[in-house]
Amino acid sequence: MLNSQLVSTLKALDQKGSISVFEGFNKTRPSFTLDNYPIAELIKIVAPEIPQIKADKANVRYFVCSALRDAPLVGKTLEIALNRGWAVIGKQRSASHVIEGCVIKLDFDGIPEPELMQLLVKLKSLCLAFALYTTHSHGSKENIRARLMAFFDRNLPPLEYKTAVLALSKELLGKSLDESEALLSQQASVYCAHPDRKHLARRIVDLNGYCISADFLLSIAMPTTQKVYTQSIIGLGLFNDVDRQKVLSALDWIDADGYESWNKTCMCLKALESQLGDDAFKLWLSFSEHATEEKKRLNDLSQYDPMVMFDNMKPTMTADAALGTLMSMAKKTTLQIAQREDLVSGELTESGFRAIKHLNRYHPRDIQLLIEQSNNKEFS
């Protein structure tokens, strides 16, 4: 059951939001922006009554849930502007150009119909406004491919927006979606369909309900700080979904800024595509977004574009070897952090606690040895 505090007192039809629209997946300059428009007008663009019919989904309309600021252009967009003598400051689809947003998009890539129906019942029981439409890939694989649109009761800047969207997905689905989908700068396609599957396209729009409380989601997402002791860490249990959880945990510790580690992670996730399916690509995009803004400014260059990198990557290892490589990279980082901690007193920094938790889960002998060595030094 969804928490009733999730529901704002603001009706969606009284809310205004912003979107920027692009005429194709590869377009970085917006064709137009609707800034501070009524939600009903935005949904007419995002989820029109008739879907766009295109064989190649790269040619349909895309949008981001924010207006764009005039700022220095980056990457390939900047190169094109310089070559053609255009202004080098303007609006562009990038993390440094989005401003704030209240329009939410959650993607369901393969959700079973009964599960989706349950979600719709929950949304309607709380009188939440929403729009739901199938995506271009719906019908090409089993289960339902769809996008849910909902609305916060106030605009949120990028970091708060990401935090609130991840918290919302956990409230709705019991788990957080991939972080890349929660980025304000992440584009999504409008209501569309492949010509061969247009008869399967569906949309449901109900804007008579309420917005979602941004403050409630931010309040439940705030991390808590606690004192922990090494003794309480030893003996923590393992997760059952070992392989998938290993990948997720390892990616938290791998450096996304260093080209060598970034490129090696791409190769590993590509090699794991046979095991993870579409999640491998999503994890790669999410991992790449953890890089600094300075590094991400290079993403518009084809040799640094995460999407191009993943498409062109030819892995030279098996899936098992790829998993082992990711775990080894994470182990190196977490051991370095753990070695800097005061393991004798047991009082740990937040990063130290997380690192030791990771080591205890996947490399218990290593962390146990490190603790014993620390104790020996203390009493020698």
C-alpha positions in Angstrom: 0.0 0.0 0.0 1.3 3.4 -0.9 1.9 6.0 1.8 -0.9 8.6 1.8 1.7 11.3 2.6 2.9 10.8 -1.0 -0.1 12.8 -2.2 0.1 16.5 -2.3 -2.7 18.9 -1.9 -2.0 20.4 -5.3 -4.0 19.2 -8.2 -2.1 18.4 -11.4 -4.4 20.6 -13.4 -3.3 23.5 -11.3 0.4 22.7 -11.7 2.7 24.1 -14.3 5.9 22.5 -15.6 8.5 22.6 -18.4 9.8 20.3 -21.1 12.3 20.7 -23.9 11.7 18.8 -27.1 14.1 17.4 -29.7 13.3 16.1 -33.1 15.3 12.9 -32.8 17.4 10.9 -30.4 20.7 12.3 -31.7 19.6 16.0 -31.6 21.2 18.0 -28.8 19.6 21.4 -29.6 15.9 21.7 -28.7 13.3 22.4 -31.4 11.2 24.1 -28.9 10.6 24.5 -25.1 7.4 24.8 -23.1 8.5 26.6 -20.0 6.0 27.0 -17.1 3.1 25.5 -19.1 0.0 23.8 -17.6 0.6 20.1 -17.2 -2.3 19.3 -19.6 -0.5 21.2 -22.4 2.7 19.3 -21.7 1.0 16.0 -21.9 -0.5 16.9 -25.2 3.1 17.0 -26.5 4.5 14.0 -24.6 1.5 11.7 -24.9 -0.8 12.8 -27.7 -3.9 10.9 -28.6 -2.2 9.5 -31.8 1.3 8.0 -31.4 4.2 8.9 -33.7 4.7 6.0 -36.1 8.4 5.5 -37.0 10.4 2.4 -38.0 13.5 3.8 -36.3 12.9 5.1 -32.8 15.9 7.4 -33.2 13.7 9.5 -35.5 10.8 10.1 -33.1 10.5 13.1 -30.8 12.3 13.1 -27.5 12.1 15.4 -24.5 13.7 16.2 -21.2 11.6 17.3 -18.2 13.1 20.8 -17.9 13.6 24.0 -19.6 17.2 24.7 -20.7 19.4 27.6 -19.7 21.7 29.5 -22.1 25.2 28.2 -21.2 28.5 27.4 -23.0 27.9 24.6 -25.5 29.9 21.4 -24.9 31.3 18.4 -26.8 30.4 17.9 -30.5 27.7 20.5 -30.3 30.4 23.1 -29.5 32.6 21.7 -32.3 29.8 22.2 -34.9 29.1 25.7 -33.6 32.7 26.7 -33.9 33.1 25.2 -37.4 30.0 27.0 -38.7 30.6 30.3 -37.0 27.6 30.0 -34.7 27.3 31.3 -31.1 29.0 29.1 -28.6 26.5 29.9 -25.9 23.0 28.6 -26.1 20.6 25.8 -25.1 21.6 22.2 -25.4 20.6 18.8 -24.0 23.2 18.3 -21.3 23.5 18.1 -17.5 24.9 21.6 -17.4 22.0 23.1 -19.2 18.9 21.7 -17.4 17.4 23.9 -14.7 14.7 22.3 -12.7 11.7 20.1 -13.2 8.4 18.8 -11.7 7.5 16.4 -14.5 8.5 12.8 -13.7 9.1 9.9 -16.0 9.5 6.2 -14.9 10.2 3.5 -17.5 9.0 0.0 -17.2 11.0 -2.3 -19.5 9.2 -5.6 -19.3 6.8 -5.2 -16.5 4.2 -8.1 -16.3 0.7 -6.9 -16.9 -0.7 -8.0 -13.5 2.0 -5.9 -11.8 1.3 -2.9 -13.9 -2.5 -3.2 -13.2 -1.7 -3.4 -9.5 0.3 -0.2 -9.8 -2.6 1.6 -11.6 -5.0 0.6 -8.9 -2.7 2.0 -6.3 -2.3 5.3 -8.2 -6.1 5.6 -8.7 -6.8 4.8 -5.0 -4.7 7.8 -4.0 -6.2 10.0 -6.7 -2.7 10.7 -8.2 -2.6 12.2 -11.6 -0.7 10.3 -14.3 -0.2 9.5 -17.9 0.9 6.0 -19.0 1.9 5.1 -22.6 3.6 2.2 -24.3 7.0 2.8 -25.8 8.5 2.1 -29.2 9.8 -1.3 -28.2 6.5 -2.5 -26.8 5.5 -5.8 -28.5 9.0 -6.7 -29.6 9.6 -8.6 -26.3 7.5 -10.2 -23.7 5.6 -8.2 -21.1 4.9 -4.5 -21.3 7.3 -1.7 -22.3 5.7 1.6 -21.0 6.5 5.0 -19.6 4.7 6.5 -16.6 4.4 10.3 -16.3 3.6 11.9 -12.9 4.1 15.3 -11.4 5.8 16.7 -8.3 4.1 19.6 -6.5 7.1 21.9 -7.0 10.1 22.2 -9.3 13.3 20.5 -8.1 16.9 21.2 -9.1 18.7 18.3 -10.7 20.2 16.7 -7.6 16.9 16.8 -5.6 15.0 15.7 -8.6 17.1 12.6 -9.0 16.8 11.8 -5.3 13.0 12.3 -5.3 12.5 10.2 -8.5 14.5 7.3 -7.0 12.5 7.5 -3.8 9.3 7.5 -5.8 10.2 4.4 -7.7 10.9 2.7 -4.5 7.6 3.7 -3.1 5.7 2.6 -6.2 7.6 -0.5 -7.1 9.4 -1.5 -3.9 12.8 -0.9 -5.5 14.7 2.0 -7.1 15.0 2.2 -10.8 18.3 2.6 -12.6 19.8 6.0 -11.6 20.3 7.1 -15.2 16.5 7.2 -15.6 16.2 9.6 -12.7 18.5 12.2 -14.2 16.8 15.5 -15.2 19.0 15.6 -18.3 18.0 12.0 -19.4 15.9 12.2 -22.6 12.8 10.0 -23.3 10.7 9.4 -26.3 7.1 10.7 -26.7 4.2 8.3 -27.3 5.3 6.3 -30.4 5.2 2.9 -32.0 6.8 0.8 -34.7 4.7 0.5 -37.9 4.5 -3.3 -37.4 3.3 -2.8 -33.8 1.1 0.3 -33.9 -2.0 -1.8 -33.2 -0.4 -2.6 -29.8 0.1 1.1 -28.8 -1.9 2.1 -25.7 -2.2 5.2 -23.6 -4.0 6.1 -20.4 -4.2 9.8 -19.3 -5.9 10.8 -16.0 -5.0 14.4 -15.0 -7.9 15.0 -12.6 -5.9 13.8 -9.6 -3.2 15.2 -7.4 0.5 15.9 -7.7 3.1 14.0 -5.7 4.7 15.6 -2.6 8.3 16.3 -3.4 9.1 17.2 0.3 7.8 13.8 1.5 10.0 11.9 -0.9 13.0 14.0 0.0 12.4 13.5 3.7 12.3 9.7 3.4 15.4 9.7 1.1 17.7 11.6 3.4 20.5 9.4 4.6 21.0 8.8 8.3 24.4 9.1 10.0 25.3 6.6 12.6 28.3 5.4 14.6 29.2 1.9 13.8 31.8 -0.6 15.2 33.8 -3.1 13.3 32.6 -5.9 15.6 29.0 -5.4 14.4 30.0 -5.7 10.8 31.6 -9.1 11.0 29.1 -11.8 10.2 26.7 -9.8 8.1 24.7 -12.1 5.7 25.1 -12.4 2.0 22.4 -11.4 -0.6 20.7 -14.3 -2.4 20.8 -12.7 -5.9 24.6 -12.9 -5.8 25.7 -12.3 -9.3 23.4 -9.3 -10.1 24.0 -7.8 -6.7 27.8 -8.2 -7.1 27.7 -6.1 -10.3 25.6 -3.4 -8.7 27.8 -3.3 -5.6 31.1 -3.3 -7.6 30.0 -0.4 -9.8 29.6 1.8 -6.7 33.3 1.6 -6.1 34.8 1.9 -9.6 36.3 5.2 -10.7 34.1 6.7 -13.5 36.6 9.5 -14.1 39.7 7.6 -15.1 39.6 6.6 -18.7 41.2 3.2 -18.1 38.7 2.1 -15.5 35.8 3.7 -17.4 36.7 1.8 -20.6 37.3 -1.4 -18.7 33.9 -1.2 -17.1 32.3 -0.7 -20.4 33.9 -3.8 -21.7 32.8 -5.8 -18.7 29.2 -4.6 -18.9 29.2 -5.4 -22.6 30.4 -8.9 -21.9 27.7 -9.2 -19.3 25.0 -8.1 -21.7 24.1 -11.8 -22.4 23.4 -12.2 -18.7 21.9 -8.8 -17.8 20.0 -8.0 -21.0 19.0 -4.3 -21.4 20.1 -3.7 -17.8 23.8 -3.9 -18.9 23.4 -0.8 -21.1 21.4 1.1 -18.4 24.0 0.3 -15.8 26.7 1.6 -18.1 24.8 4.9 -18.6 24.2 5.2 -14.9 27.9 4.5 -14.1 29.1 7.1 -16.7 26.8 9.7 -15.1 28.8 9.4 -11.9 31.8 11.0 -13.6 32.5 14.7 -12.8 31.0 17.4 -14.9 34.4 18.1 -16.4 34.6 14.6 -17.7 31.0 14.4 -18.9 31.5 17.5 -21.1 33.4 15.2 -23.4 30.4 12.9 -23.8 29.3 14.6 -27.0 32.5 13.6 -28.7 32.0 10.3 -30.4 35.1 8.7 -28.9 33.7 9.5 -25.4 30.0 9.2 -26.0 28.8 6.4 -23.6 26.2 5.2 -26.0 28.6 5.0 -29.0 31.2 3.3 -26.7 28.8 0.6 -25.6 27.5 -0.1 -29.1 31.0 -0.4 -30.6 32.6 -2.3 -27.7 33.8 -5.8 -28.7 34.4 -7.6 -25.4 37.5 -9.9 -25.2 36.3 -11.8 -22.1 33.6 -14.1 -21.0 30.7 -13.0 -18.7 32.3 -14.8 -15.8 35.6 -13.1 -16.4 33.9 -9.7 -16.7 32.2 -10.2 -13.3 35.5 -11.2 -11.8 37.2 -8.1 -13.2 34.5 -5.7 -11.8 34.8 -7.4 -8.4 38.6 -7.1 -8.5 38.4 -3.4 -9.3 36.0 -2.7 -6.5 38.0 -4.8 -4.1 41.1 -2.7 -4.8 39.3 0.5 -4.0 37.5 -0.7 -0.9 40.6 -2.2 0.6 42.4 1.1 0.1 39.6 2.9 2.0 39.5 0.3 4.7 43.2 0.5 5.3 42.8 4.2 6.2 40.1 3.5 8.8 40.6 3.1 12.5 39.7 -0.6 12.7 40.9 -1.0 16.3 38.5 1.5 17.9 35.8 0.4 15.4 34.5 4.0 14.8 34.3 4.4 11.0 33.6 7.1 8.5 30.6 6.7 6.3 32.7 5.6 3.3 34.7 3.3 5.5 31.6 1.6 6.8 30.3 1.1 3.3 33.7 -0.2 2.1 34.0 -2.7 4.9 30.4 -3.8 4.4 31.2 -4.5 0.8 34.4 -6.4 1.7 32.7 -8.4 4.4 30.0 -9.4 1.9 32.2 -10.4 -1.0 35.8 -10.7 0.4 35.4 -11.7 4.1 38.8 -13.3 4.4 40.5 -10.0 3.2 38.7 -7.8 5.7 39.2 -10.3 8.5 42.9 -10.4 7.8 43.0 -6.6 7.7 41.3 -6.3 11.0 43.7 -8.9 12.6 46.7 -7.0 11.2 45.4 -3.8 12.7 44.9 -5.4 16.1 48.4 -6.9 16.0 49.9 -3.4 15.3 48.0 -2.0 18.2 49.3 -4.5 20.7 52.8 -5.1 19.3 
